[in-house]
Amino acid sequence: MAEIRETHVERDEDGRVTDTRVVVERPKKSGGFGWGMFFGALLVAAAVIGFGYSEGSFQQAGVEADQVAAQVEQTTEGAVDATSDTVNNATETTEQAMNETSDTATN
């Protein structure tokens, strides 16, 4: 749309021009392409989330996450136990070696 210009002229009783005003009306801008894209993407995201929820995908993901967490916990416990056993064995071996060394040194 093109802009609209109006000229308002005021005259006194004798017909002389006392005031002239020019009014320019510009068309209003629409919402724009960016807002349409934003709301379109928002609508698509809501549809995907709604579909995933209705199909139970989120519950299944939670179950799988719990299973993985349990496996990680079991693996970590096994590694801690193995490390503890190794440290204990090394401590015992060191103590035996020190006792044998001190026994031979005193004899």
Secondary structure, 3 states (H helix, E strand, C coil): CCCEEEEEEEECCCCCEEEEEEEEECCCCCCCHHHHHHHHHHHHHHHHHHHHHHHCHHHHHHHHHHHHHHHHHHHHHHHHHHHHHHHHHHHHHHHHHHHHHHHHHHC
